[in-house]
Amino acid sequence: PSPPGTQQRGQKPDPAEPALRRLSHYLLSHYQKGTRPVRDWRTTTNVAIDLMVYAILGVDEKNQVLTTYIWYRQHWTDEFLRWDPARFDNLTQISLPMENIWVPDILINEFVDVGKSPHVPYVYVDHHGEVQNLKPIQVMTACSLDIYNFPFDVQNCSLTFTSWLHHIRDLNLSLWRQPELVKFDRSIFMNQGEWELLYILSHFQEFSVKSSDSYAEMKFYVVIRRRPLFYTVSLLLPSIFLMVMDIVGFYLPPNSGERVSFKITLLLGYSVFLIIVSDTLPATAVGTPLIGTYFVVCMALLVISLTETILIVRLVHKQDLQPHVPDWVKRLLLERATVLLCIRDRKKFSQGRTQSSDISRQVENNDSTAKLNNYSCEDPREGEVVGSTRSTPGFAGHAEGSLLMQGVLREITAIRQFLEKREEFRGAAHEWLQVGYVLDVLLFRAYLVAVLSYSVTLGTLWSVWRDA
């Protein structure tokens, strides 16, 4: 028996005409593409869709746009595109122009721009009326991109397929394949770019606005992960190298001015490095990546390191007439801190303290000795000599020699006092140098602990995020 609607298709086709042309004329001669292809209006048209990701073309973090290239497939039943294969040389499938038949108005809700997709003008139709529409699409969709974990970030962007006009009672959606097959299908994915496709999740739901009719929605969640090797080599490693050189710079002697210039050079180099990589870091209006905070903290650590160096250099290069190190500083740094820091030559510090105290006591003794010498330089018979100079001219030469000797002794005493005072200043400077050395070791170890703790914490967080 002939299929329904044969009499309505017009005159009988010529059997001498090719089967494809006869079938195309038979199907499209009285076809009306403006109405939904069902004989009973109560029948729901079920459209099965499928999605495969071919490539990730771009991720624009600033504008929150994801550009992908997908292979999209649709499948539905058209009740007016059926025929008997026996009448058309057993032809069971034919390709028809898309503009000549009814096509469901399924769109992607996240569309923000029309991509450069190739135009496929045909669809496949089999003798049961099943229509297959296969086409590649370049999709530019809005996506909420989270760049906090950059460059170890994982993005989850959705593609929502829905009919823009038809309600769910007229047009329903379903999944062409099983969700498990869709999830791990990476057979056509180009796997050589910056992004790696992890999986594709599918979810069906009904959507309604307030009290209006419901619409069918099929959501595909495309989960992608960034490959961090390039950013690790170009961003993290140079920063780590500069921080290592800053730590090595603490081994320069604190009493030399080279350490300050070295750390200033490192700080300037790091500033130039941040200017260079500023264009590489993704930027959004809602937040900054953690790696940006990492760079800022590293620069802050370099500034703290330079400040510590300036403090130490100021201690070990104090001016003359400096006071002695306070006793509480000696007890805190030269005794307890050396034991706490396990400084091997702490005995030298205690010896230096003993020598400095001996020098101070020696200076006091020398001061008293100088006073006694001043008195001893005066002859006890000076009064008699002076009193008898007027009466005894023979003593005049002796008095002049005694005055000359007194002047020489006073000069020698002044020189000795100056040398002793200089030794006292040297002892005080040596004490400050010891204090600066111990304080330098203390600050260096605290700085090293802070850098290591920060690095371990950041590395652990990135590792957890990457594994998750």
C-alpha positions as CSV (number, residue, x, y, z in Angstrom):
1,P,0.0,0.0,0.0
2,S,1.2,3.5,-0.7
3,P,2.2,5.8,2.2
4,P,-0.3,8.4,3.5
5,G,-0.5,11.6,1.5
6,T,0.5,10.0,-1.8
7,Q,-2.7,11.3,-3.5
8,Q,-2.0,14.8,-2.2
9,R,1.4,15.0,-3.8
10,G,0.1,15.6,-7.3
11,Q,0.6,13.5,-10.4
12,K,2.5,10.2,-10.4
13,P,6.3,10.7,-11.0
14,D,7.8,9.4,-14.2
15,P,9.5,6.1,-13.5
16,A,12.2,6.9,-16.2
17,E,13.4,9.9,-14.1
18,P,16.3,9.2,-11.7
19,A,15.2,8.0,-8.2
20,L,16.8,10.9,-6.3
21,R,15.0,13.5,-8.5
22,R,11.7,11.6,-8.4
23,L,11.9,11.3,-4.6
24,S,12.9,14.9,-4.1
25,H,10.0,16.0,-6.3
26,Y,7.7,13.6,-4.4
27,L,8.6,15.0,-1.0
28,L,8.9,18.7,-1.6
29,S,6.3,19.4,-4.3
30,H,3.5,20.1,-1.7
31,Y,5.6,20.5,1.4
32,Q,4.8,23.4,3.7
33,K,7.8,24.4,5.8
34,G,6.0,27.0,7.8
35,T,4.2,24.6,10.1
36,R,5.4,22.1,12.6
37,P,5.6,18.6,10.8
38,V,2.9,16.7,12.7
39,R,-0.5,15.5,11.5
40,D,-2.0,15.8,15.0
41,W,-1.2,19.2,16.6
42,R,-1.2,17.5,20.0
43,T,1.8,15.5,19.1
44,T,5.1,16.7,20.6
45,T,8.1,17.0,18.3
46,N,11.0,15.5,20.1
47,V,14.4,16.8,19.0
48,A,17.5,14.8,20.1
49,I,20.7,16.8,20.2
50,D,24.4,15.9,20.5
51,L,27.6,17.9,21.1
52,M,31.2,17.2,20.5
53,V,34.0,19.8,21.2
54,Y,36.5,20.1,18.4
55,A,38.8,22.9,19.7
56,I,39.0,25.6,22.3
57,L,39.8,28.7,20.2
58,G,40.1,31.3,22.9
59,V,39.3,32.4,26.4
60,D,38.9,36.1,27.0
61,E,39.1,36.6,30.8
62,K,38.5,40.3,30.6
63,N,35.3,40.2,28.6
64,Q,34.3,36.8,30.1
65,V,33.9,35.1,26.7
66,L,34.7,31.6,25.6
67,T,35.2,30.7,21.9
68,T,34.8,27.1,21.0
69,Y,34.4,25.1,17.8
70,I,31.8,22.3,18.2
71,W,30.2,19.6,16.1
72,Y,26.5,19.9,16.7
73,R,23.9,17.3,15.7
74,Q,20.1,17.4,15.7
75,H,17.6,14.6,15.1
76,W,13.8,14.8,14.8
77,T,11.0,13.1,13.0
78,D,9.1,14.8,10.2
79,E,5.8,13.1,9.5
80,F,5.5,14.6,6.0
81,L,8.9,13.3,4.8
82,R,8.1,9.6,4.5
83,W,8.1,7.2,1.5
84,D,8.1,3.6,0.4
85,P,11.7,2.7,-0.6
86,A,10.3,0.0,-3.1
87,R,8.9,2.7,-5.3
88,F,12.2,4.6,-5.5
89,D,14.8,1.9,-6.3
90,N,15.0,0.9,-2.6
91,L,16.3,4.4,-1.8
92,T,16.2,4.8,2.0
93,Q,18.0,8.1,2.6
94,I,18.2,11.4,0.8
95,S,19.8,14.8,1.4
96,L,17.4,17.8,1.1
97,P,18.1,21.5,1.2
98,M,17.7,22.9,4.7
99,E,15.8,26.0,3.6
100,N,13.1,23.9,2.0
101,I,12.0,22.0,5.1
102,W,11.0,22.8,8.7
103,V,13.9,23.1,11.1
104,P,13.5,23.6,14.9
105,D,14.4,27.0,16.3
106,I,17.0,25.8,18.8
107,L,19.5,28.4,19.9
108,I,22.2,28.7,22.5
109,N,21.3,31.0,25.3
110,E,24.9,32.1,26.0
111,F,25.5,33.4,22.5
112,V,27.2,36.8,22.5
113,D,28.4,37.0,18.9
114,V,28.0,35.1,15.6
115,G,31.0,33.1,14.9
116,K,32.5,32.3,11.5
117,S,30.8,29.0,11.1
118,P,30.7,27.2,7.7
119,H,27.3,26.9,6.1
120,V,26.0,23.4,5.6
121,P,23.0,23.7,3.3
122,Y,21.7,20.1,3.5
123,V,20.1,17.7,5.9
124,Y,19.7,13.9,5.7
125,V,16.2,12.3,5.7
126,D,15.5,8.6,5.8
127,H,12.3,6.9,4.6
128,H,10.8,6.9,8.2
129,G,10.9,10.7,8.2
130,E,13.8,10.9,10.6
131,V,15.8,14.1,9.8
132,Q,19.5,14.5,10.8
133,N,21.0,17.9,10.8
134,L,24.8,17.8,11.3
135,K,26.8,21.0,11.3
136,P,30.0,22.6,12.8
137,I,29.5,25.8,14.7
138,Q,32.0,28.3,16.1
139,V,30.4,29.3,19.4
140,M,31.2,32.6,21.2
141,T,29.4,32.4,24.5
142,A,29.4,34.3,27.8
143,C,31.0,32.3,30.6
144,S,31.7,33.1,34.2
145,L,35.5,32.6,34.2
146,D,37.3,32.2,37.6
147,I,40.9,33.2,37.2
148,Y,41.9,33.1,40.9
149,N,43.9,29.9,40.5
150,F,45.7,31.0,37.3
151,P,47.7,29.3,35.7
152,F,46.3,26.2,37.4
153,D,42.7,27.1,36.8
154,V,39.8,24.9,35.6
155,Q,36.9,26.6,33.9
156,N,33.3,25.3,33.7
157,C,31.3,26.9,30.9
158,S,27.7,26.0,29.9
159,L,26.1,25.8,26.5
160,T,22.3,25.8,26.9
161,F,20.2,24.7,23.9
162,T,16.6,25.6,24.0
163,S,13.8,26.5,21.6
164,W,13.3,30.3,21.5
165,L,9.5,30.0,20.7
166,H,8.0,26.6,21.1
167,H,6.8,25.4,24.5
168,I,7.7,22.0,25.9
169,R,4.4,20.6,24.9
170,D,5.2,21.5,21.2
171,L,8.9,20.8,21.1
172,N,10.8,18.7,23.6
173,L,14.6,18.1,23.8
174,S,16.5,14.9,24.6
175,L,20.0,13.6,24.4
176,W,21.1,11.7,21.3
177,R,23.7,9.5,23.0
178,Q,24.1,8.3,26.6
179,P,25.4,10.9,29.0
180,E,28.5,8.7,29.8
181,L,29.4,8.6,26.1
182,V,29.1,12.4,25.8
183,K,31.0,13.0,29.0
184,F,34.4,11.4,28.0
185,D,34.2,11.7,24.2
186,R,37.5,13.4,23.2
187,S,37.8,11.6,19.9
188,I,37.8,14.8,17.7
189,F,39.3,17.2,20.2
190,M,42.5,19.0,19.1
191,N,44.7,18.4,22.1
192,Q,47.7,20.7,21.3
193,G,46.5,24.1,22.5
194,E,46.7,25.9,25.8
195,W,43.5,24.3,27.1
196,E,42.7,20.7,27.8
197,L,39.2,19.2,27.6
198,L,38.4,17.3,30.8
199,Y,34.8,16.2,30.2
200,I,31.4,17.4,29.1
201,L,28.4,17.0,31.4
202,S,24.8,17.1,30.2
203,H,21.7,18.0,32.1
204,F,18.0,18.4,31.0
205,Q,15.7,20.8,32.8
206,E,12.5,22.7,32.3
207,F,12.6,26.5,32.3
208,S,9.8,28.9,32.8
209,V,9.5,32.6,33.3
210,K,7.2,33.5,36.2
211,S,3.8,31.8,35.4
212,S,4.3,31.3,31.7
213,D,4.6,28.0,29.9
214,S,7.7,25.9,30.3
215,Y,10.5,25.5,27.8
216,A,12.8,22.5,27.5
217,E,16.5,23.1,28.0
218,M,19.5,20.9,27.4
219,K,22.6,22.1,29.2
220,F,26.1,21.0,28.3
221,Y,28.9,21.9,30.8
222,V,32.2,22.1,29.0
223,V,35.0,21.6,31.6
224,I,38.4,22.7,30.5
225,R,41.8,23.0,32.2
226,R,44.7,25.3,31.4
227,R,48.1,23.8,30.7
228,P,50.4,25.7,33.1
229,L,53.9,24.8,31.8
230,F,54.4,27.9,29.7
231,Y,53.3,30.2,32.6
232,T,55.4,28.3,35.0
233,V,58.6,28.7,32.9
234,S,57.9,32.3,31.9
235,L,56.4,33.7,35.2
236,L,57.1,31.6,38.2
237,L,60.7,30.5,37.6
238,P,62.2,34.0,37.0
239,S,60.5,35.2,40.2
240,I,61.8,32.3,42.1
241,F,65.3,32.9,40.8
242,L,65.2,36.5,41.9
243,M,64.0,35.6,45.4
244,V,66.8,33.0,45.7
245,M,69.4,35.6,44.7
246,D,67.9,37.9,47.4
247,I,68.4,35.2,50.0
248,V,72.0,34.6,48.8
249,G,72.7,38.3,49.1
250,F,72.5,38.0,52.9
251,Y,75.9,36.2,52.7
252,L,77.6,39.4,51.7
253,P,79.4,41.0,54.7
254,P,77.1,43.3,56.6
255,N,79.9,45.9,57.1
256,S,80.3,46.4,53.4
257,G,78.2,48.7,51.3
258,E,77.9,46.1,48.5
259,R,74.9,44.4,50.0
260,V,72.7,47.5,49.8
261,S,73.5,48.2,46.1
262,F,73.0,44.5,45.3
263,K,69.5,44.4,46.9
264,I,68.5,47.7,45.2
265,T,69.5,46.2,41.9
266,L,67.4,43.1,42.6
267,L,64.4,45.3,43.5
268,L,64.8,47.3,40.3
269,G,65.1,44.1,38.3
270,Y,61.9,42.7,39.9
271,S,60.0,45.9,39.1
272,V,61.1,45.6,35.4
273,F,60.0,41.9,35.5
274,L,56.5,42.9,36.8
275,I,56.1,45.5,34.0
276,I,57.0,42.9,31.4
277,V,54.6,40.2,32.7
278,S,51.7,42.6,33.4
279,D,50.3,42.0,29.9
280,T,50.5,38.2,30.4
281,L,48.4,38.1,33.5
282,P,44.6,37.8,32.9
283,A,42.6,40.7,34.3
284,T,38.9,40.9,35.2
285,A,36.8,43.6,36.8
286,V,35.8,41.3,39.7
287,G,39.2,40.0,40.9
288,T,42.8,39.3,40.3
289,P,44.6,36.0,40.1
290,L,46.5,34.6,43.1
291,I,49.7,34.8,41.1
292,G,49.4,38.6,41.0
293,T,49.2,38.6,44.8
294,Y,52.2,36.3,44.8
295,F,54.2,38.8,42.8
296,V,53.2,41.7,45.1
297,V,54.2,39.7,48.2
298,C,57.5,38.8,46.6
299,M,58.2,42.5,46.0
300,A,57.2,43.3,49.6
301,L,59.7,40.7,50.8
302,L,62.4,42.3,48.7
303,V,61.5,45.7,50.2
304,I,61.7,44.2,53.7
305,S,65.0,42.6,52.9
306,L,66.4,45.9,51.7
307,T,65.1,47.6,54.9
308,E,66.8,45.0,57.1
309,T,70.1,45.5,55.2
310,I,69.9,49.3,55.7
311,L,69.3,48.7,59.4
312,I,72.3,46.4,59.7
313,V,74.6,48.7,57.7
314,R,73.5,51.6,59.9
315,L,74.5,49.6,63.1
316,V,77.9,48.6,61.9
317,H,78.8,52.0,60.4
318,K,78.1,54.3,63.4
319,Q,79.9,57.6,63.7
320,D,82.6,58.5,66.2
321,L,81.8,59.4,69.7
322,Q,79.2,56.6,69.8
323,P,78.0,55.3,73.1
324,H,78.7,51.8,74.3
325,V,76.2,49.0,73.6
326,P,73.6,49.0,76.3
327,D,73.8,46.1,78.7
328,W,70.3,44.8,77.9
329,V,71.2,44.6,74.3
330,K,74.4,42.7,75.1
331,R,72.5,40.2,77.3
332,L,69.8,39.8,74.7
333,L,71.8,39.5,71.5
334,L,75.4,38.6,72.5
335,E,74.4,36.0,75.1
336,R,70.9,34.6,74.6
337,A,70.6,35.1,70.8
338,T,73.9,33.4,70.1
339,V,72.8,30.4,72.0
340,L,69.4,30.4,70.4
341,L,70.8,30.8,66.9
342,C,73.6,28.3,67.5
343,I,76.3,30.7,66.4
344,R,79.6,28.8,66.7
345,D,81.9,31.7,67.5
346,R,79.8,33.1,70.3
347,K,82.9,32.7,72.6
348,K,84.5,35.4,70.5
349,F,81.7,37.7,71.3
350,S,82.1,37.2,75.0
351,Q,85.8,37.7,74.7
352,G,85.2,40.9,72.7
353,R,82.8,42.0,75.5
354,T,85.6,41.3,78.1
355,Q,88.2,43.1,76.1
356,S,85.9,46.1,75.7
357,S,85.2,46.2,79.4
358,D,89.0,45.9,80.1
359,I,89.6,48.7,77.7
360,S,87.0,50.9,79.5
361,R,88.6,50.1,82.9
362,Q,92.0,50.7,81.5
363,V,90.9,54.1,80.2
364,E,89.7,55.0,83.7
365,N,93.0,53.9,85.2
366,N,94.9,55.8,82.6
367,D,92.8,58.9,83.3
368,S,93.7,58.6,87.0
369,T,97.3,57.9,86.2
370,A,97.4,60.9,83.9
371,K,96.2,63.1,86.7
372,L,99.0,61.7,89.0
373,N,101.5,62.2,86.3
374,N,100.4,65.7,85.8
375,Y,101.1,66.3,89.5
376,S,104.3,64.3,89.4
377,C,105.6,66.4,86.6
378,E,105.7,69.3,88.9
379,D,108.9,69.4,91.0
380,P,108.1,69.6,94.8
381,R,110.8,72.1,95.1
382,E,109.3,74.2,92.3
383,G,108.0,76.7,94.8
384,E,111.4,77.1,96.4
385,V,113.0,77.4,93.0
386,V,110.5,80.0,91.9
387,G,110.9,81.8,95.1
388,S,114.7,81.8,94.9
389,T,115.0,82.7,91.2
390,R,115.0,86.4,92.0
391,S,117.6,86.0,94.6
392,T,119.7,83.2,93.0
393,P,120.4,83.7,89.2
394,G,122.2,80.4,89.0
395,F,119.0,78.5,89.2
396,A,117.5,80.2,86.1
397,G,118.7,77.6,83.6
398,H,117.5,74.7,85.7
399,A,114.0,76.2,86.0
400,E,113.8,76.7,82.2
401,G,114.7,73.0,81.7
402,S,112.1,71.9,84.2
403,L,109.4,73.9,82.4
404,L,110.4,72.4,79.0
405,M,110.2,68.9,80.5
406,Q,106.8,69.6,81.9
407,G,105.6,70.7,78.5
408,V,106.9,67.5,76.9
409,L,105.3,65.4,79.5
410,R,102.0,67.1,79.0
411,E,102.1,66.5,75.3
412,I,103.0,62.8,75.8
413,T,100.1,62.5,78.2
414,A,97.7,64.0,75.8
415,I,98.8,61.7,73.0
416,R,98.4,58.7,75.3
417,Q,95.0,59.8,76.3
418,F,94.0,60.3,72.6
419,L,95.2,56.8,71.8
420,E,93.4,55.3,74.7
421,K,90.2,57.1,73.8
422,R,90.6,55.8,70.2
423,E,90.9,52.3,71.5
424,E,87.8,52.8,73.5
425,F,85.9,54.0,70.4
426,R,87.2,51.0,68.5
427,G,86.0,48.7,71.3
428,A,82.5,50.3,71.1
429,A,82.5,50.0,67.3
430,H,83.5,46.4,67.6
431,E,80.6,45.8,70.0
432,W,78.2,47.3,67.6
433,L,79.7,45.2,64.8
434,Q,79.0,42.1,66.9
435,V,75.5,43.3,67.6
436,G,74.9,43.9,63.9
437,Y,76.3,40.5,63.0
438,V,74.0,38.7,65.4
439,L,71.0,40.8,64.5
440,D,71.8,40.1,60.8
441,V,71.8,36.4,61.4
442,L,68.5,36.6,63.4
443,L,66.7,38.7,60.7
444,F,68.1,36.5,57.9
445,R,66.7,33.3,59.5
446,A,63.4,35.0,60.2
447,Y,63.2,36.2,56.6
448,L,64.2,32.7,55.3
449,V,61.5,31.1,57.4
450,A,58.9,33.6,56.1
451,V,59.9,33.0,52.4
452,L,59.9,29.2,52.8
453,S,56.5,29.2,54.6
454,Y,55.0,31.4,52.0
455,S,56.4,29.3,49.1
456,V,55.2,26.0,50.7
457,T,51.7,27.4,51.4
458,L,51.3,28.7,47.9
459,G,52.7,25.5,46.3
460,T,50.4,23.4,48.4
461,L,47.3,25.4,47.5
462,W,48.2,25.3,43.7
463,S,48.8,21.5,44.0
464,V,45.4,20.9,45.7
465,W,43.6,23.1,43.2
466,R,45.3,21.3,40.3
467,D,44.5,17.9,41.6
468,A,40.9,18.9,42.4
